[in-house]
Amino acid sequence: MHKEVLRSIDGIEIFPILSLAIFGLFFVAMLIWVLKVDKKYIHDMSELPLSDGSSNDPILKSTR
């Protein structure tokens, strides 16, 4: 029944292509961000759950 409903919709074949393109663009954007992000920022964010909140680091203060 669902197949017949989907087949009756005109132009539905574009949606799988669009969703794949959106996923691909998001994946590429995240990959670029991961490669370009400052390693100190990643280290500071990894230490954040263990800190007591008394850091004098301006990077950590600006993310809170």
ZIPENOR-V56283 format. One record per pair of residues at least 6 apart in sequence whose ideal C-beta (glycine too) atoms are under 8 Angstrom apart, sorted by the first residue. I is the first residue (numbers start at 1). GAP is how many residues later the second one is. Records with the same first field share a line. If there is no record, write none. Layout:
BEGIN
I = GAP / GAP
END
This chain:
BEGIN
6 = 6
40 = 19
41 = 18
44 = 13 / 15 / 16
45 = 18
48 = 12
51 = 9
55 = 6
END
